[in-house]
Amino acid sequence: MADRNNQWYNEPEEPRRKKPAAGRNNAHRAAKPSVSKADPGRKGPVPAQHAGSRVPARTMRTKPGQTYRVQPTQPAKQVPQTMQMPQGRSVHPAGKQQAGSQPVKPQPAKTQAPKPQQAKQKPVKQKPVKQKPVKQKPAAQKPADYTPAEPIDLQSDNIMTNLPYPADYKNDELKAQREKEAKEAEIAKINQKIAAKEEKKRQKAERRALKKKKSLDSHAKAERNAVRNGIFGAIAVSAALLVLAFVVYHLVSYVAEKPQSSFVTDGAIEHTIGARAMIIRDETPIMSEVAGELVTSVTEGSRIANAQNLAMVVPEDKQSMVNDLRNVQSQISEVQQELIEQGNVGEAKKVYDSYNENIDPIIDLIRNDSATGKLQSLSTYTSSLTVLLDEREAALAEISFNDERLKMLRSDEDKYQSALKNNSSMIKAPKPGIVSFRLDGKEEQLTFDQVASAGKADVRKLINSSVGAIQANYHVQANTGVCRIVQNEKQQLAVYLSGRDAIAANFATGTRHDINISAEGIVIQGAEVVRCDSGEDGMLIVFETTRYVEDLLDLRSVDIEIVITRSSGLRLSMTNLVNEDLLPSDRSGFAVFFEQATGVLPENFTIGNTFNLNIIPNAIEGENGETQTPESVVLPGCEVMHVEADADGNVLVGFATVNDYSRLLTINSKFTEGYQAVFIDSVTGLGANIDNISPVDYKGIASIYVNNQGFVAEHRVILTDYDREFAIVTPVPGSKIPDNNTVIIINPKSCKPNDKVV
C-alpha cells in the first residue's frame, strides 16, 4: 500500500489542459471525486476536497439554492485507509483526480470553520436512503503517528475531496482512463463535427466563389452577346428600314394621285337669284248646281273643245254605282298590263314605253327628295303622275286588244257610265282650253289685270299665302266649283326680292331673263319683265311667258332661280386652278395689260389706290373731209386690286369699279384711228399716258398647269367670271394659252411645274 501511495504521490504533474468546449457530458469539467458506489449520499451534495489536494477552491451547484465552496486543505500526517462517513458513508483516502490535475502529497488535515453562507439557503428535504450493509475489511495496522480524522459534515462547505484510496486506486485509474478516452472520443466527435461544418463552409464558400465567377463570366458573356446582338440588331433594323422605305416609296408612288389631264372645253356660268314665284293664269271656274261624287270624263290637263262633256256629279244615293264603275276600270287596267307583258299587243307596248319616258324622271325626283328629306314637292310630283296616267289610260282605250275579258269589262263600263249619266248632273266645257279639276279658290282673284294694278304689299301677301300644288276634290258641294278651264296663251310669275339680292337696274321693264324650275326639270327661256316695283325693303317683279303653261297647271306657287348674268367661254373647274387671286363675288371690274415698251412699272400702281381713267380718241376725217373728234370715255373710281409683272417685263393690273365699264371693253374696235389712255392717281395726282391698252373683264387671276410635251408648265390666266363650281378664263393678253387644243392638268395638286407627266 505504501508503494502504491508513493507511486501515486510521485507521479509527474501533468500540464493543465485547456478548458474544452461545453458538451453534452460536460467534458470540459474536471473529473468528479471518486465516491464509493455503496455511499448512500452519492446523489447528494458533493463532499469537500480530500486532504492534501492542490485543487483550488471552486463553487459547485448541485441543486437550486445550494452552493458549496471547496477550500484547499493540508494533508494529514497519517491517512487512514477508510473513514466512516455519516449515515453509513465511507470515504476512501484515494479519490478520483480531476482530469488534467497532478497528484499531491498528503498534508495534515486542518479543520476550518465553515464560512457563513452568502445567502439564506432553503432547507433540503433528504429522501430516506436504504443503507446496504458494508463489509468491513480487517483494519490494517495503523502507523505510529496516525491521527484519526475528524468526521465530515456533509452540510458544511468544507468537504474533503480527492483523498487517496490506495485500495481502489487501480480501478479509479482505469475508470478515469475510460472517462478520458470517452471524453477524447466525444471531443473527437465534436472536432469531427466542427471539421465537417468547416468543410461545409469551405465547400459552400468555394461554390459561392465558383458561382460568382460563373456569374461574372456569364455577365461578361452576356455583355459580349448583347454587344454582338446590338450590332446585328442595328444592322437588321437598318436593313428593315431600307426595305420599308423602299416599299413605302413605291407604295406611295403607286397609291399617290397621278396627274390627270383633259382638254379645255367651252361652257357657260349663270348667276342666279332664288325666289318663290306665284303663277297667274287666265282661268275660268265651272260650278256645279248639285252635290255629289265627281266622276271625270276627261283626263287632267287635256285640251277640250267647246261644250264637251267634262264630268258628271253623281248623287250620294248612287255612290255604289260609282264604286262598281271604278272597280271595273281597275280590272281593265290589270288585264291590259297582263296582255302587254305577254307581248301580244305591240301598239300598247309602245304607248307604255312613251309614257314611261315621262314618268321615270318624276319617280327619280321623288326618290332624291325622299333621300334628302325634301317633301314639299311630293304633291307636285303626284299631280304630274296622275295626269300622265290618265293620258295613258285614254290612249290605251283607243287600242283594240282582241281579248274577250276586255270586251266584257268594256261593256260593263259602258253600262255603268250610261246608268250614271241618266241619274247624274253633267258638266260641260263653256269654252275651249285646258281642263283641270284642281281648284284653290283664287281663280277669279288672281287675274292679269288685278295683279298689274294691285299694290306691292298686297301682291306680296298673295305670294306668301299661295300654296304649292293645288289639290283635287272629287266630292263637291252644291254651287261650288268642280273644275277650271285654263287658256294656254300665257302665264305670269310674280316674285318679291330683297334689296340685298339684286338691284333694280338688273330687272328693268322689258328685259328678259331665263328662269330655272328645278323641281319640274324645265327652264323658261326669255321670260320678259312686265313689272318692276322697287322700294327700300325690296322689289316686286312680274315675269310673263308663253311657255310650259300645261306643265305648271297643277301649281299655284313654285321655287325658281332667276338668271341675272350669264358668261360663256373657256370653262374650267375651280379645282383646276392654283395660285388664284379672286375678287369678291359681289364685285366686278376689268384688267389692263401694259406691254414692256410702254414703260409702266408695277410701282406705278399701288394696290388699294383709286385711279380715274380717261380714253381720248384720235381725231378722224369725215366723209366730206372735215375733222371729227369722237366722244371720250371717262371711267372714274377704278380701284387697284392686283398688280403683277411677267418675265418679259409686261405688267398686268386688275381694277374693280362700281361704274359701267362696258364701253371700255370695246375701245379697240370702236376707236380704229387710235386713242390715248390717261390714268391719274386720285391720291398723288400722278398718272400715265398709254397709247394702246387691252382691257378685258376681270374677276380674278390664277395659274393653270398644262401638259407641255410631257412636262408640267405653268401659265397665268384671267378669270372673267366664276361661281362655286366653274370659272370662265381667257389668256393673258399676248398669250395664246389656253385654247380648245390645250391639255390641262385637272388635278394640279398632284404635281408641280417641270414635273414629268406620264
ZAMARGU-4260 file (C-alpha; in steps of 0.2 Angstrom, whole numbers, plus 5000, padded with zeros to 4 digits):
<rodrens>
0) 5000/5000/5000 | 5014/5012/5004 | 5022/5009/4987 | 5006/5012/4979 | 5004/5028/4989
5) 5021/5033/4985 | 5018/5029/4967 | 5003/5039/4967 | 5011/5054/4975 | 5027/5053/4965
10) 5018/5053/4948 | 5024/5068/4937 | 5012/5083/4937 | 5003/5083/4920 | 5001/5100/4912
15) 4984/5108/4914 | 4973/5106/4899 | 4964/5119/4891 | 4946/5120/4895 | 4936/5110/4882
20) 4920/5117/4874 | 4904/5113/4883 | 4897/5096/4878 | 4883/5085/4882 | 4893/5076/4895
25) 4902/5091/4902 | 4918/5085/4896 | 4927/5102/4899 | 4925/5100/4918 | 4937/5090/4929
30) 4933/5073/4934 | 4922/5071/4949 | 4930/5064/4965 | 4928/5046/4967 | 4914/5040/4979
35) 4910/5023/4983 | 4895/5016/4975 | 4889/5010/4991 | 4889/5028/4998 | 4871/5032/5001
40) 4875/5050/4999 | 4881/5049/4981 | 4867/5058/4974 | 4868/5072/4987 | 4880/5087/4988
45) 4897/5084/4983 | 4909/5082/4998 | 4924/5094/5001 | 4941/5091/4993 | 4952/5077/5001
50) 4966/5082/5012 | 4982/5086/5003 | 4973/5091/4986 | 4980/5106/4977 | 4964/5109/4968
55) 4959/5127/4970 | 4943/5132/4979 | 4928/5132/4967 | 4909/5134/4969 | 4899/5119/4964
60) 4880/5120/4962 | 4870/5104/4963 | 4853/5110/4966 | 4845/5127/4965 | 4849/5137/4981
65) 4863/5126/4987 | 4881/5131/4985 | 4897/5123/4991 | 4914/5130/4992 | 4929/5119/4991
70) 4944/5125/5000 | 4962/5118/4999 | 4967/5108/5014 | 4984/5102/5021 | 4987/5084/5020
75) 4986/5074/5036 | 5001/5066/5044 | 4994/5049/5043 | 4980/5044/5031 | 4968/5030/5036
80) 4963/5018/5024 | 4945/5021/5027 | 4934/5034/5035 | 4917/5031/5042 | 4905/5044/5034
85) 4889/5050/5042 | 4874/5039/5038 | 4885/5024/5034 | 4895/5033/5020 | 4913/5028/5018
90) 4926/5040/5010 | 4941/5032/5003 | 4958/5040/5006 | 4962/5039/4987 | 4949/5048/4977
95) 4947/5051/4958 | 4958/5065/4952 | 4951/5078/4941 | 4956/5077/4923 | 4972/5086/4920
100) 4977/5088/4938 | 4993/5081/4946 | 4994/5071/4962 | 4999/5079/4978 | 5007/5073/4994
105) 4995/5071/5008 | 4995/5085/5020 | 4989/5086/5038 | 4971/5090/5038 | 4966/5106/5045
110) 4949/5109/5050 | 4942/5126/5045 | 4927/5134/5052 | 4913/5134/5039 | 4911/5152/5032
115) 4894/5160/5033 | 4883/5157/5018 | 4881/5172/5007 | 4863/5169/5005 | 4850/5160/5015
120) 4848/5143/5008 | 4831/5134/5008 | 4832/5118/5018 | 4834/5102/5008 | 4822/5088/5011
125) 4833/5072/5011 | 4824/5057/5005 | 4827/5042/5016 | 4840/5031/5009 | 4841/5012/5012
130) 4858/5008/5018 | 4866/4992/5012 | 4877/4983/5024 | 4895/4987/5022 | 4908/4974/5023
135) 4921/4980/5035 | 4938/4974/5029 | 4950/4970/5043 | 4958/4986/5049 | 4976/4987/5044
140) 4989/4991/5056 | 4989/5009/5060 | 5006/5018/5059 | 5013/5025/5075 | 5009/5043/5070
145) 4991/5040/5064 | 4979/5053/5070 | 4961/5050/5067 | 4952/5062/5056 | 4938/5072/5061
150) 4921/5067/5055 | 4915/5076/5039 | 4900/5087/5040 | 4890/5085/5024 | 4880/5101/5027
155) 4896/5112/5028 | 4905/5120/5014 | 4922/5112/5018 | 4921/5094/5012 | 4937/5084/5010
160) 4938/5078/4992 | 4951/5069/4981 | 4958/5059/4996 | 4969/5044/4990 | 4962/5027/4992
165) 4976/5015/4989 | 4964/5000/4989 | 4954/5007/4974 | 4967/5017/4965 | 4969/5004/4951
170) 4950/5004/4947 | 4949/5023/4949 | 4963/5025/4937 | 4955/5013/4924 | 4939/5022/4926
175) 4947/5039/4924 | 4956/5032/4909 | 4940/5026/4901 | 4932/5043/4905 | 4946/5051/4897
180) 4945/5041/4882 | 4926/5044/4881 | 4929/5062/4883 | 4943/5062/4870 | 4931/5052/4859
185) 4917/5064/4862 | 4929/5078/4859 | 4935/5069/4843 | 4917/5068/4838 | 4914/5086/4841
190) 4930/5091/4832 | 4924/5080/4818 | 4908/5089/4818 | 4917/5106/4819 | 4928/5100/4805
195) 4913/5094/4795 | 4905/5111/4797 | 4921/5120/4792 | 4922/5109/4777 | 4904/5113/4773
200) 4908/5131/4775 | 4923/5129/4764 | 4914/5120/4751 | 4900/5132/4752 | 4912/5147/4750
205) 4920/5138/4736 | 4903/5136/4727 | 4899/5154/4730 | 4916/5159/4723 | 4913/5147/4708
210) 4895/5154/4706 | 4901/5172/4707 | 4915/5168/4695 | 4902/5160/4683 | 4891/5175/4686
215) 4905/5186/4681 | 4909/5175/4667 | 4891/5174/4662 | 4889/5193/4664 | 4904/5196/4653
220) 4897/5184/4641 | 4880/5192/4641 | 4888/5209/4638 | 4898/5202/4623 | 4882/5194/4617
225) 4872/5210/4620 | 4885/5220/4610 | 4885/5207/4596 | 4866/5206/4596 | 4865/5225/4597
230) 4877/5226/4581 | 4867/5213/4572 | 4850/5221/4578 | 4856/5238/4572 | 4861/5230/4555
235) 4844/5221/4554 | 4835/5237/4559 | 4844/5247/4546 | 4840/5234/4533 | 4822/5233/4538
240) 4821/5252/4537 | 4829/5252/4520 | 4817/5239/4514 | 4802/5248/4522 | 4807/5265/4514
245) 4809/5256/4498 | 4791/5248/4500 | 4784/5264/4506 | 4791/5274/4492 | 4784/5263/4479
250) 4768/5261/4488 | 4766/5279/4489 | 4771/5281/4471 | 4758/5268/4467 | 4744/5275/4478
255) 4748/5293/4476 | 4737/5303/4465 | 4744/5304/4447 | 4742/5319/4437 | 4727/5318/4425
260) 4724/5329/4410 | 4710/5334/4399 | 4706/5346/4385 | 4699/5363/4389 | 4681/5365/4383
265) 4668/5378/4381 | 4654/5381/4393 | 4644/5394/4402 | 4641/5401/4420 | 4625/5408/4426
270) 4622/5419/4441 | 4605/5417/4448 | 4594/5423/4462 | 4582/5411/4471 | 4564/5416/4474
275) 4547/5409/4477 | 4535/5414/4462 | 4516/5414/4461 | 4509/5408/4445 | 4495/5419/4437
280) 4484/5412/4423 | 4468/5416/4413 | 4457/5404/4422 | 4438/5401/4421 | 4430/5391/4435
285) 4415/5379/4432 | 4401/5377/4445 | 4390/5363/4450 | 4372/5365/4454 | 4370/5349/4464
290) 4381/5340/4477 | 4388/5323/4475 | 4403/5312/4469 | 4413/5319/4454 | 4416/5307/4440
295) 4428/5314/4427 | 4426/5310/4408 | 4442/5318/4403 | 4460/5317/4410 | 4468/5331/4420
300) 4477/5344/4409 | 4469/5338/4392 | 4464/5350/4379 | 4445/5351/4377 | 4433/5358/4365
305) 4418/5369/4367 | 4403/5360/4375 | 4412/5344/4378 | 4407/5333/4392 | 4420/5335/4406
310) 4412/5326/4421 | 4396/5321/4430 | 4391/5324/4448 | 4383/5308/4454 | 4371/5309/4469
315) 4375/5302/4485 | 4362/5288/4484 | 4370/5282/4468 | 4388/5280/4476 | 4388/5261/4474
320) 4387/5263/4455 | 4402/5274/4456 | 4412/5261/4466 | 4407/5247/4453 | 4412/5258/4439
325) 4430/5261/4447 | 4431/5243/4451 | 4428/5238/4433 | 4441/5252/4427 | 4454/5244/4439
330) 4451/5227/4431 | 4453/5234/4414 | 4470/5241/4418 | 4476/5225/4425 | 4471/5215/4410
335) 4479/5227/4399 | 4495/5226/4408 | 4495/5207/4408 | 4492/5207/4389 | 4506/5220/4386
340) 4518/5209/4397 | 4514/5194/4386 | 4519/5204/4371 | 4503/5201/4362 | 4499/5220/4359
345) 4514/5229/4351 | 4505/5245/4349 | 4500/5246/4368 | 4518/5242/4372 | 4524/5257/4363
350) 4511/5268/4372 | 4518/5262/4388 | 4536/5265/4383 | 4532/5283/4378 | 4523/5287/4394
355) 4537/5279/4404 | 4549/5291/4397 | 4540/5305/4406 | 4536/5295/4421 | 4553/5289/4426
360) 4561/5306/4428 | 4547/5311/4440 | 4550/5295/4450 | 4569/5299/4451 | 4565/5316/4458
365) 4553/5308/4471 | 4567/5296/4476 | 4580/5310/4478 | 4569/5322/4488 | 4564/5307/4499
370) 4583/5303/4502 | 4587/5321/4507 | 4571/5324/4517 | 4563/5337/4505 | 4545/5333/4505
375) 4537/5349/4500 | 4537/5344/4481 | 4529/5327/4483 | 4511/5334/4480 | 4518/5342/4463
380) 4525/5325/4458 | 4509/5316/4462 | 4499/5328/4452 | 4511/5326/4437 | 4510/5307/4439
385) 4491/5307/4439 | 4490/5317/4423 | 4502/5306/4414 | 4492/5290/4420 | 4476/5297/4414
390) 4483/5302/4397 | 4490/5284/4396 | 4473/5276/4400 | 4465/5287/4387 | 4477/5282/4374
395) 4475/5263/4378 | 4456/5265/4377 | 4458/5268/4359 | 4468/5252/4356 | 4459/5235/4352
400) 4467/5221/4362 | 4456/5207/4354 | 4453/5200/4371 | 4436/5193/4377 | 4439/5198/4395
405) 4442/5216/4390 | 4427/5216/4379 | 4416/5211/4393 | 4424/5223/4405 | 4422/5237/4392
410) 4404/5233/4391 | 4401/5233/4409 | 4410/5250/4410 | 4398/5257/4397 | 4383/5251/4406
415) 4389/5259/4422 | 4393/5275/4413 | 4376/5276/4405 | 4367/5272/4421 | 4377/5286/4430
420) 4373/5298/4415 | 4355/5295/4417 | 4355/5299/4436 | 4369/5312/4437 | 4372/5330/4433
425) 4383/5333/4418 | 4397/5346/4417 | 4401/5353/4400 | 4415/5365/4394 | 4409/5383/4391
430) 4424/5386/4380 | 4439/5378/4373 | 4455/5377/4383 | 4465/5366/4395 | 4454/5357/4409
435) 4460/5355/4427 | 4450/5348/4441 | 4461/5356/4454 | 4455/5372/4462 | 4461/5383/4476
440) 4448/5397/4476 | 4459/5410/4469 | 4455/5408/4451 | 4444/5424/4450 | 4455/5434/4461
445) 4472/5431/4453 | 4470/5439/4436 | 4482/5448/4425 | 4473/5465/4427 | 4472/5464/4446
450) 4490/5459/4449 | 4496/5473/4437 | 4486/5486/4447 | 4487/5479/4465 | 4499/5487/4477
455) 4516/5480/4480 | 4512/5475/4498 | 4495/5466/4493 | 4504/5456/4479 | 4517/5451/4492
460) 4504/5445/4504 | 4496/5434/4490 | 4513/5427/4486 | 4516/5422/4504 | 4499/5414/4506
465) 4499/5405/4490 | 4500/5386/4491 | 4512/5375/4480 | 4502/5361/4472 | 4483/5363/4470
470) 4474/5348/4477 | 4459/5340/4468 | 4442/5337/4477 | 4431/5324/4470 | 4417/5326/4482
475) 4408/5343/4478 | 4395/5353/4486 | 4381/5362/4478 | 4385/5379/4469 | 4404/5376/4471
480) 4417/5374/4458 | 4421/5357/4451 | 4434/5361/4438 | 4443/5376/4428 | 4446/5380/4410
485) 4464/5387/4408 | 4469/5397/4392 | 4487/5392/4387 | 4491/5409/4378 | 4502/5415/4393
490) 4506/5414/4411 | 4514/5426/4423 | 4526/5423/4438 | 4526/5436/4452 | 4541/5436/4464
495) 4547/5448/4478 | 4566/5450/4480 | 4575/5459/4494 | 4587/5473/4491 | 4602/5464/4495
500) 4599/5450/4482 | 4598/5461/4467 | 4597/5479/4461 | 4583/5486/4451 | 4594/5490/4436
505) 4596/5471/4433 | 4577/5470/4431 | 4571/5484/4421 | 4555/5483/4412 | 4556/5474/4395
510) 4572/5465/4400 | 4572/5446/4398 | 4579/5433/4410 | 4580/5414/4410 | 4570/5405/4424
515) 4575/5388/4430 | 4562/5377/4439 | 4572/5363/4445 | 4558/5354/4454 | 4549/5352/4437
520) 4565/5350/4427 | 4561/5364/4415 | 4569/5380/4410 | 4559/5395/4404 | 4570/5405/4392
525) 4567/5423/4389 | 4554/5427/4402 | 4550/5446/4400 | 4549/5458/4415 | 4532/5467/4414
530) 4533/5475/4431 | 4547/5480/4442 | 4541/5490/4458 | 4557/5493/4469 | 4557/5501/4486
535) 4568/5501/4502 | 4563/5484/4508 | 4564/5476/4491 | 4556/5475/4474 | 4541/5466/4466
540) 4545/5459/4449 | 4532/5451/4437 | 4538/5440/4423 | 4527/5434/4408 | 4530/5419/4397
545) 4520/5408/4385 | 4530/5393/4388 | 4526/5377/4399 | 4508/5383/4404 | 4502/5364/4404
550) 4517/5358/4414 | 4513/5371/4428 | 4494/5369/4428 | 4493/5360/4444 | 4504/5373/4454
555) 4499/5389/4461 | 4517/5393/4468 | 4534/5386/4464 | 4553/5389/4468 | 4563/5397/4454
560) 4580/5403/4450 | 4581/5419/4441 | 4597/5421/4430 | 4604/5438/4432 | 4620/5436/4421
565) 4627/5423/4410 | 4645/5421/4404 | 4652/5409/4391 | 4669/5405/4385 | 4683/5393/4390
570) 4676/5384/4406 | 4687/5376/4419 | 4683/5369/4436 | 4688/5379/4451 | 4699/5364/4456
575) 4709/5366/4441 | 4716/5382/4447 | 4731/5386/4458 | 4739/5402/4465 | 4722/5411/4462
580) 4718/5429/4467 | 4700/5432/4466 | 4688/5447/4468 | 4674/5446/4480 | 4658/5438/4471
585) 4648/5454/4473 | 4662/5465/4464 | 4667/5465/4446 | 4680/5475/4436 | 4692/5475/4421
590) 4711/5471/4419 | 4723/5481/4408 | 4739/5474/4401 | 4754/5486/4399 | 4767/5480/4387
595) 4785/5482/4392 | 4788/5495/4378 | 4775/5507/4387 | 4787/5509/4402 | 4774/5505/4415
600) 4781/5498/4431 | 4772/5488/4445 | 4777/5503/4457 | 4766/5515/4447 | 4750/5506/4453
605) 4749/5503/4472 | 4736/5491/4477 | 4721/5500/4485 | 4724/5516/4476 | 4710/5523/4466
610) 4713/5529/4448 | 4702/5539/4436 | 4703/5533/4418 | 4700/5544/4403 | 4701/5537/4385
615) 4704/5551/4372 | 4701/5545/4354 | 4712/5552/4340 | 4703/5564/4328 | 4696/5556/4312
620) 4692/5563/4295 | 4674/5564/4290 | 4665/5559/4274 | 4666/5577/4267 | 4685/5579/4273
625) 4681/5588/4289 | 4690/5583/4305 | 4679/5574/4318 | 4684/5570/4336 | 4674/5555/4344
630) 4667/5556/4361 | 4679/5552/4375 | 4676/5538/4388 | 4678/5543/4406 | 4678/5530/4420
635) 4681/5536/4437 | 4683/5526/4453 | 4694/5512/4447 | 4702/5504/4462 | 4718/5494/4460
640) 4715/5476/4466 | 4730/5466/4459 | 4747/5470/4451 | 4760/5458/4444 | 4774/5458/4430
645) 4779/5443/4420 | 4797/5438/4415 | 4797/5449/4399 | 4793/5465/4409 | 4775/5466/4404
650) 4763/5472/4418 | 4745/5467/4422 | 4734/5477/4433 | 4717/5472/4439 | 4704/5486/4443
655) 4687/5485/4452 | 4673/5498/4450 | 4655/5500/4453 | 4653/5510/4437 | 4648/5503/4420
660) 4664/5499/4411 | 4656/5490/4396 | 4661/5504/4384 | 4679/5502/4389 | 4680/5484/4383
665) 4676/5489/4365 | 4688/5504/4363 | 4700/5494/4352 | 4686/5490/4339 | 4677/5507/4341
670) 4692/5519/4340 | 4701/5512/4325 | 4711/5528/4322 | 4719/5526/4339 | 4717/5533/4356
675) 4726/5539/4372 | 4723/5531/4389 | 4726/5543/4403 | 4727/5535/4421 | 4728/5548/4435
680) 4730/5543/4453 | 4717/5552/4464 | 4729/5552/4479 | 4745/5558/4471 | 4739/5566/4456
685) 4752/5557/4446 | 4747/5547/4430 | 4752/5538/4415 | 4748/5541/4396 | 4747/5525/4386
690) 4744/5524/4368 | 4736/5507/4367 | 4729/5496/4381 | 4720/5479/4380 | 4706/5479/4393
695) 4696/5463/4397 | 4683/5458/4410 | 4692/5454/4427 | 4685/5443/4441 | 4702/5437/4447
700) 4719/5429/4441 | 4725/5412/4443 | 4738/5399/4436 | 4734/5383/4427 | 4746/5368/4424
705) 4747/5362/4406 | 4755/5347/4399 | 4769/5353/4388 | 4777/5339/4379 | 4776/5328/4394
710) 4781/5341/4407 | 4771/5352/4418 | 4771/5370/4413 | 4763/5384/4422 | 4753/5398/4413
715) 4743/5413/4420 | 4725/5416/4415 | 4712/5429/4419 | 4696/5425/4426 | 4682/5434/4418
720) 4668/5426/4428 | 4667/5412/4441 | 4655/5404/4453 | 4656/5390/4466 | 4660/5376/4453
725) 4667/5384/4437 | 4677/5398/4430 | 4677/5406/4413 | 4695/5410/4409 | 4704/5419/4395
730) 4723/5420/4391 | 4733/5435/4397 | 4735/5447/4383 | 4750/5442/4372 | 4747/5424/4376
735) 4738/5410/4366 | 4736/5398/4381 | 4724/5391/4384 | 4713/5387/4370 | 4702/5372/4364
740) 4718/5362/4360 | 4726/5365/4377 | 4728/5349/4388 | 4726/5355/4406 | 4731/5346/4422
745) 4714/5344/4430 | 4722/5339/4447 | 4736/5352/4449 | 4739/5347/4467 | 4747/5331/4462
750) 4762/5339/4453 | 4772/5355/4451 | 4780/5364/4437 | 4793/5355/4427 | 4787/5338/4434
755) 4786/5324/4421 | 4769/5319/4416 | 4767/5300/4412
</rodrens>
